[in-house]
Amino acid sequence: MKSFYPYYIIVSVLAALCLVLTGSPAFAQERLLVKPHIQVDWQSDSNFHKAENAEKSVYTYTVKPGINLGYTTGKTLMSLDYSFQRFMYDDQDENMPGQLDADEFDYTAHNAAFRFQSQVSQRVLLGLDNTFIKTRDPASADANDNSVDRYKYTLNRFSPGVNYKFGDKFSLGVKYTNLYTDYSDDGPGQGEDSVENRGGLTWLYRFTPKTSFDLNYQLWERDYDKNSVDYTSNQLMLNAKHQINFLTFGAGVGYHNREFDRTVPSGDIDQFVWKVSVLGQNPPDARTVPKSSIYLSFGSNLNDSGTGDTYFTSTRLDARLTYLVMEKINCIMSGYYQNSDYETSSREDDRWLVSLGADYLINRFFTVGLSGGLEERDSNFVGKSFDNEYVMLKAKFNYDLGSK
């Protein structure tokens, strides 16, 4: 499958430059941001391959340099955040039969996120996002992923959109997303290339300054390069948000229909979907590390990336809590729980992770941190359960070269 992501990036940048040059002049309020950064990590995993019976301890060393560039005016925002990360693995135990040396998985990851927004008129806001990732982390391909594979792949998400305000109460947003996934070695059972085209329409009603409702409709098609069956999904969601002090509470309920181009073991899938969330930080306008923050999200939906027609209903809870002690120590508790109920078989997995850690803010540029956690998956299928304990040390340097 031919890769088109370089063209998306070029189109993104050219479109942004054209809009900046032809948009309303507001350069009196312009601001330039240049922030290079680098992070160095060490991690120890007790079960690197996440195997049920053949556990192997591995050390992971990473170096991650990058840069954050930004440009804003009174009506325009443009940013680019890029980093690459070198992963190096070191075995601490002998290989079990069938296992590879950990350093066979050494690689360099890339992550680039480009964003552009322009208020071209009082009512019209234009936006364009492009994200490029090269990774071995399966979670980047699907928010509800349940895989433990380490197949290397690239992912590019190209997403232009427009929002039109009818007044103080109503607005309409239209968005298109092209998602391209390209596995380096897409042999049998090693991932499969795919293209997803998605359109979205959101009708928003602002009941009060702190309460809003929206009706969101999405239609998308995913086309696979080889044997997996292509599908079309339709999803309609009614959502509500309400702000209390520095917390924003959200709730949504809807309906998801997925139709396949050919017969699959599950048949076409129809189900109700839902989500509730709490998000906030104190103080709300903190430009550095806030005194406290919270993120909770609990919902149910289908996974989108189903190589080999392996689709499941995911019921998932995500949580992250932080608290700053003595203005120097940022304590962090995070984790998730996911139940994966497969549509294509009787398999059902319960998977969870809990992590505790703290970052010590030496100064406004330099941070060191320590964290540890436990991840576990319990499955009713033989060979799919595992548990892994990990410890991580990290150091990060983030310097502002002179925002103005």
C-alpha positions as CSV (number, residue, x, y, z in Angstrom):
1,M,0.0,0.0,0.0
2,K,1.5,3.3,-1.0
3,S,2.1,5.8,1.8
4,F,0.6,9.3,1.3
5,Y,1.5,10.9,4.6
6,P,4.3,13.2,3.2
7,Y,1.7,14.8,1.0
8,Y,-0.6,15.4,3.9
9,I,2.2,17.2,5.9
10,I,3.0,19.4,2.9
11,V,-0.6,20.3,2.3
12,S,-1.0,21.1,6.0
13,V,1.9,23.5,6.1
14,L,1.0,25.2,2.8
15,A,-2.6,25.6,3.8
16,A,-1.6,27.1,7.1
17,L,0.8,29.6,5.5
18,C,-1.7,30.7,2.9
19,L,-4.3,31.4,5.6
20,V,-1.8,33.3,7.7
21,L,-0.8,35.4,4.8
22,T,-4.3,36.1,3.6
23,G,-6.1,36.3,6.9
24,S,-6.9,39.4,9.0
25,P,-3.8,41.2,10.2
26,A,-3.4,40.9,14.0
27,F,0.3,40.8,14.1
28,A,0.4,43.3,17.0
29,Q,-0.4,40.4,19.3
30,E,2.0,37.8,17.7
31,R,3.9,35.4,19.9
32,L,6.7,33.0,18.9
33,L,7.5,29.9,20.9
34,V,10.7,27.8,20.7
35,K,11.2,25.0,23.3
36,P,13.8,22.3,22.8
37,H,13.6,19.3,25.2
38,I,15.2,16.0,25.9
39,Q,14.3,13.1,28.1
40,V,16.3,10.0,29.2
41,D,14.6,7.0,30.7
42,W,15.5,3.6,32.2
43,Q,12.8,1.0,32.8
44,S,12.8,-2.6,34.1
45,D,10.1,-5.0,33.1
46,S,9.6,-8.4,34.8
47,N,7.7,-9.8,31.8
48,F,8.9,-8.0,28.7
49,H,7.1,-10.2,26.2
50,K,3.9,-10.2,28.4
51,A,3.8,-14.0,28.2
52,E,1.6,-16.3,30.3
53,N,4.3,-18.8,31.3
54,A,7.7,-17.6,29.8
55,E,8.5,-14.5,31.7
56,K,11.7,-12.7,31.0
57,S,13.2,-9.6,32.7
58,V,14.5,-6.8,30.3
59,Y,15.9,-3.4,30.9
60,T,14.9,-0.6,28.5
61,Y,17.0,2.5,27.8
62,T,15.6,5.4,25.8
63,V,16.8,8.9,24.7
64,K,14.1,11.3,23.5
65,P,15.2,14.7,22.1
66,G,12.6,17.0,20.5
67,I,11.4,20.6,19.9
68,N,8.1,22.4,20.4
69,L,7.5,25.3,17.9
70,G,4.6,27.7,18.1
71,Y,3.3,30.9,16.5
72,T,0.2,32.8,17.6
73,T,-1.5,36.0,16.7
74,G,-4.8,37.5,17.8
75,K,-6.7,35.2,15.4
76,T,-4.2,32.5,14.4
77,L,-2.4,29.6,16.1
78,M,0.2,27.3,14.5
79,S,2.3,24.7,16.3
80,L,4.6,21.8,15.6
81,D,5.8,19.4,18.3
82,Y,8.4,16.9,17.1
83,S,10.5,14.3,18.9
84,F,12.3,11.0,18.1
85,Q,13.0,8.4,20.7
86,R,15.7,5.7,20.6
87,F,14.7,2.4,22.3
88,M,17.4,0.0,23.4
89,Y,16.7,-3.3,25.1
90,D,18.9,-5.4,27.3
91,D,18.1,-9.0,28.4
92,Q,18.5,-9.9,32.1
93,D,17.3,-13.5,31.7
94,E,18.0,-16.3,29.3
95,N,15.6,-16.8,26.4
96,M,12.8,-19.3,26.7
97,P,12.2,-21.6,23.6
98,G,10.8,-19.5,20.8
99,Q,11.8,-16.1,22.3
100,L,14.0,-13.5,20.5
101,D,16.8,-11.5,22.1
102,A,15.3,-8.3,23.4
103,D,17.7,-6.2,21.3
104,E,16.0,-7.5,18.2
105,F,13.3,-5.0,19.0
106,D,15.6,-2.0,19.1
107,Y,14.3,0.9,17.0
108,T,13.8,4.6,16.7
109,A,10.3,6.0,17.2
110,H,9.1,9.3,15.7
111,N,6.2,11.6,16.8
112,A,5.2,14.8,15.0
113,A,2.0,16.8,15.8
114,F,1.1,19.8,13.6
115,R,-1.8,22.0,14.5
116,F,-3.3,25.1,12.8
117,Q,-6.3,27.2,13.7
118,S,-7.5,30.5,12.3
119,Q,-10.5,32.7,13.1
120,V,-11.0,33.9,9.5
121,S,-14.2,35.8,10.5
122,Q,-16.3,36.5,13.5
123,R,-18.3,33.3,12.9
124,V,-15.9,30.9,11.0
125,L,-13.0,29.0,12.6
126,L,-10.8,26.9,10.4
127,G,-8.6,24.1,11.7
128,L,-6.2,21.5,10.5
129,D,-4.3,18.8,12.4
130,N,-1.8,16.3,11.2
131,T,-0.2,13.6,13.5
132,F,2.6,11.3,12.4
133,I,3.8,8.4,14.6
134,K,6.3,5.6,14.1
135,T,6.1,3.1,16.9
136,R,5.9,-0.4,18.2
137,D,3.2,0.5,20.8
138,P,-0.1,-1.1,19.7
139,A,-2.1,1.4,21.8
140,S,-1.3,4.2,19.4
141,A,-3.3,2.4,16.7
142,D,-6.5,2.1,18.7
143,A,-7.6,3.7,22.0
144,N,-9.3,0.4,23.0
145,D,-6.5,-1.8,22.0
146,N,-5.9,-5.2,23.8
147,S,-2.8,-6.4,22.0
148,V,0.7,-7.1,23.4
149,D,2.4,-7.3,20.0
150,R,5.5,-5.2,19.2
151,Y,5.1,-4.9,15.4
152,K,6.6,-1.7,14.0
153,Y,4.3,0.5,12.1
154,T,3.7,4.1,11.0
155,L,0.4,6.0,11.5
156,N,-0.6,9.3,10.0
157,R,-3.8,11.1,10.9
158,F,-4.8,14.1,8.7
159,S,-7.8,16.1,9.9
160,P,-9.1,19.4,8.5
161,G,-12.3,21.0,9.9
162,V,-14.5,24.1,10.1
163,N,-16.7,25.5,12.9
164,Y,-19.5,28.0,12.2
165,K,-21.1,30.0,15.0
166,F,-24.7,31.0,14.4
167,G,-24.8,33.2,17.5
168,D,-24.0,33.0,21.2
169,K,-25.9,29.7,21.6
170,F,-25.5,27.5,18.5
171,S,-22.5,26.3,16.4
172,L,-22.0,23.7,13.8
173,G,-18.7,21.8,13.3
174,V,-17.7,19.7,10.3
175,K,-14.6,17.5,10.4
176,Y,-12.9,15.0,8.1
177,T,-10.2,12.5,9.1
178,N,-7.9,10.3,7.0
179,L,-6.1,7.7,9.1
180,Y,-3.4,5.7,7.4
181,T,-1.7,2.7,9.1
182,D,1.3,1.1,7.5
183,Y,3.1,-1.9,9.2
184,S,6.8,-2.4,8.3
185,D,6.3,-6.2,8.0
186,D,2.6,-6.9,7.4
187,G,3.1,-10.7,7.0
188,P,0.4,-13.1,8.2
189,G,-0.3,-12.4,11.9
190,Q,2.0,-9.4,12.0
191,G,-0.4,-6.5,11.5
192,E,-2.2,-5.3,8.4
193,D,-2.1,-2.0,6.5
194,S,-5.4,-0.1,6.4
195,V,-6.9,3.3,5.5
196,E,-9.8,4.9,7.4
197,N,-11.8,7.8,6.1
198,R,-14.1,9.4,8.6
199,G,-16.5,12.3,8.5
200,G,-18.0,14.0,11.5
201,L,-20.8,16.5,12.2
202,T,-21.4,18.2,15.6
203,W,-24.3,20.5,16.4
204,L,-23.5,22.3,19.7
205,Y,-26.0,24.2,22.0
206,R,-24.6,26.4,24.8
207,F,-27.4,26.4,27.3
208,T,-25.4,28.6,29.8
209,P,-21.7,29.6,29.9
210,K,-21.0,26.5,32.0
211,T,-23.5,24.0,30.4
212,S,-23.6,22.7,26.9
213,F,-25.2,19.9,24.8
214,D,-24.1,18.5,21.5
215,L,-25.3,16.0,19.0
216,N,-22.4,14.2,17.2
217,Y,-22.7,12.0,14.1
218,Q,-19.8,10.1,12.6
219,L,-19.5,7.9,9.5
220,W,-16.4,6.1,8.6
221,E,-15.0,3.3,6.4
222,R,-11.9,1.2,7.1
223,D,-10.3,-0.6,4.1
224,Y,-7.7,-3.3,4.8
225,D,-4.9,-4.1,2.4
226,K,-5.1,-7.9,2.6
227,N,-7.5,-10.5,4.2
228,S,-9.4,-8.6,6.9
229,V,-12.9,-7.6,5.9
230,D,-13.6,-3.9,5.2
231,Y,-16.4,-2.3,7.2
232,T,-18.6,0.8,7.5
233,S,-19.5,2.3,10.8
234,N,-22.3,4.8,11.7
235,Q,-22.4,6.4,15.2
236,L,-24.7,8.9,16.8
237,M,-24.0,10.4,20.2
238,L,-25.9,12.9,22.4
239,N,-23.5,14.5,24.9
240,A,-23.7,17.0,27.8
241,K,-21.1,19.0,29.7
242,H,-21.3,21.0,32.9
243,Q,-18.6,22.9,34.7
244,I,-18.5,23.2,38.5
245,N,-15.6,25.3,39.8
246,F,-12.5,23.9,38.1
247,L,-14.1,20.6,37.2
248,T,-15.9,19.7,33.9
249,F,-18.3,16.8,34.0
250,G,-19.3,15.1,30.8
251,A,-21.8,12.3,29.8
252,G,-22.8,10.9,26.5
253,V,-25.0,8.1,25.1
254,G,-25.6,6.8,21.6
255,Y,-25.8,4.1,19.1
256,H,-23.1,2.4,16.9
257,N,-23.8,0.3,13.8
258,R,-21.0,-1.6,12.0
259,E,-21.7,-3.3,8.7
260,F,-19.1,-5.6,7.0
261,D,-18.5,-5.9,3.3
262,R,-18.4,-9.7,3.6
263,T,-19.7,-12.2,6.1
264,V,-17.6,-12.4,9.3
265,P,-18.1,-14.7,12.4
266,S,-19.8,-11.9,14.4
267,G,-22.1,-10.7,11.7
268,D,-22.9,-7.0,11.5
269,I,-22.8,-5.3,15.0
270,D,-25.3,-3.0,16.6
271,Q,-25.0,-1.7,20.1
272,F,-25.5,1.2,22.5
273,V,-22.4,3.2,23.4
274,W,-21.8,5.5,26.3
275,K,-19.2,7.6,28.2
276,V,-18.9,9.6,31.4
277,S,-15.9,11.8,32.3
278,V,-14.5,14.3,34.8
279,L,-11.7,16.6,33.9
280,G,-10.0,19.6,35.6
281,Q,-7.0,21.2,37.2
282,N,-6.5,23.7,40.0
283,P,-5.8,26.5,39.3
284,P,-7.6,26.3,35.9
285,D,-5.2,28.7,34.1
286,A,-1.9,27.2,35.4
287,R,0.8,27.6,32.8
288,T,3.2,25.2,34.5
289,V,2.4,22.2,36.8
290,P,-1.0,22.7,38.5
291,K,-1.5,22.3,42.3
292,S,-3.8,19.4,41.5
293,S,-5.5,17.7,38.5
294,I,-7.9,15.0,37.7
295,Y,-8.9,13.0,34.7
296,L,-11.5,10.2,34.8
297,S,-13.2,8.5,31.8
298,F,-15.5,5.5,31.8
299,G,-17.3,4.2,28.7
300,S,-18.1,1.4,26.3
301,N,-17.7,1.1,22.6
302,L,-16.2,-1.2,19.9
303,N,-12.5,-1.3,18.9
304,D,-11.8,0.1,15.5
305,S,-8.6,-1.7,14.4
306,G,-9.6,-5.3,13.9
307,T,-6.9,-7.0,11.9
308,G,-8.0,-10.6,11.3
309,D,-11.6,-9.5,12.1
310,T,-11.0,-9.6,15.9
311,Y,-13.6,-7.1,17.1
312,F,-14.7,-6.7,20.7
313,T,-16.8,-4.5,23.0
314,S,-14.5,-2.5,25.2
315,T,-15.7,-1.3,28.6
316,R,-12.9,0.9,29.8
317,L,-12.0,3.1,32.8
318,D,-9.0,5.5,32.6
319,A,-7.8,7.6,35.6
320,R,-5.0,10.0,36.4
321,L,-4.7,12.1,39.6
322,T,-1.9,14.5,40.4
323,Y,-1.0,16.6,43.5
324,L,1.8,19.1,43.9
325,V,3.6,18.9,47.3
326,M,5.8,21.9,48.5
327,E,5.8,23.3,45.0
328,K,8.4,20.8,44.0
329,I,7.1,17.2,44.1
330,N,4.4,16.3,41.7
331,C,2.7,13.0,42.9
332,I,1.0,11.0,40.2
333,M,-1.4,8.1,40.4
334,S,-2.7,6.7,37.1
335,G,-4.1,3.5,35.6
336,Y,-6.9,1.9,33.6
337,Y,-9.2,-1.1,33.6
338,Q,-10.6,-2.7,30.4
339,N,-13.0,-5.5,29.8
340,S,-12.7,-6.9,26.2
341,D,-15.7,-9.0,25.2
342,Y,-15.0,-10.5,21.8
343,E,-17.7,-10.6,19.1
344,T,-15.9,-13.2,17.1
345,S,-15.4,-15.8,19.8
346,S,-16.2,-16.7,23.4
347,R,-13.0,-14.9,24.5
348,E,-13.2,-12.3,27.3
349,D,-10.3,-10.5,28.9
350,D,-10.0,-8.3,32.0
351,R,-6.9,-6.1,31.7
352,W,-5.7,-3.4,34.2
353,L,-2.8,-1.3,35.1
354,V,-2.0,0.8,38.2
355,S,1.0,3.1,38.5
356,L,2.3,5.3,41.3
357,G,5.1,7.9,40.8
358,A,6.5,11.3,41.6
359,D,8.4,14.0,39.6
360,Y,10.8,16.2,41.4
361,L,10.9,19.7,39.9
362,I,14.6,20.8,40.4
363,N,13.9,24.0,38.6
364,R,11.6,25.3,35.8
365,F,13.7,23.5,33.2
366,F,14.8,20.3,34.8
367,T,12.7,17.4,36.2
368,V,13.6,13.9,37.5
369,G,11.0,11.2,38.2
370,L,10.5,7.7,39.6
371,S,7.4,5.5,39.0
372,G,6.4,1.9,39.2
373,G,3.4,-0.2,38.4
374,L,1.7,-3.5,37.8
375,E,-0.1,-4.6,34.6
376,E,-2.2,-7.7,34.4
377,R,-4.5,-9.4,32.0
378,D,-6.9,-12.3,33.0
379,S,-8.3,-14.2,30.0
380,N,-10.6,-17.2,29.6
381,F,-8.4,-18.3,26.6
382,V,-5.2,-20.3,27.3
383,G,-2.0,-18.4,26.7
384,K,-3.6,-14.9,26.8
385,S,-3.1,-14.0,30.5
386,F,0.0,-12.3,31.9
387,D,1.3,-10.0,34.6
388,N,4.2,-7.5,34.4
389,E,5.8,-5.4,37.1
390,Y,7.8,-2.4,36.0
391,V,10.0,0.4,37.5
392,M,11.0,3.6,35.6
393,L,13.5,6.3,36.2
394,K,13.5,9.4,34.0
395,A,15.1,12.8,33.6
396,K,13.8,15.6,31.4
397,F,15.2,19.0,30.4
398,N,12.8,21.5,28.8
399,Y,14.2,24.9,27.9
400,D,12.4,28.0,26.6
401,L,14.8,29.8,24.1
402,G,12.9,33.0,24.4
403,S,9.1,33.0,23.7
404,K,8.0,36.4,22.7
